[in-house]
Amino acid sequence: MFVVSPLLRAGILALTGDGARSGEAARRVRAVVIDELGEVPGETLRLPEPRDDRLRVVTELLHEEPGRGETLAELGRVAGASERTLSRLFHSDLGMSFQRWRTVLRVHHALFRLTEGASVTDTAMGCGWSNPSAFIGAFTALVGQTPGRYQAELRGRGE
């Protein structure tokens, strides 16, 4: 999953939609799409899934309810693994810390909630942030724009 600019989205739709262009116009649109793809942040929203069964228990719990606030130690008791084992598995199996993985998961869920029209505050609370400011900071760091701006662009595209 990655966030695209309005220009990139429009270019992709122009090339793949019902009124897909052909010939010289399509070549120019493709060139713009290729340029825009170079600007997309590569791995920022990559959310790998685990192979280890213990880790899978933890990630499934968080997928079901991303706002859960348990620590890794508390989740480990449910999964039958120690905090240290799970921490090591997050790094070796998923390539990131537990905190990073949970933040990316929460931002994934936030993107869907914002797309459905939920407010920034409701999204922040529903996805497990302690306050909207913390959510806005994490969202902006991963997506490259504030949640409010993201929603405004969505509304602009819908008109």
Order of alpha helices (4+ residues) and beta strands (2+ residues): alpha-alpha-alpha-alpha-alpha-alpha-alpha-alpha-alpha
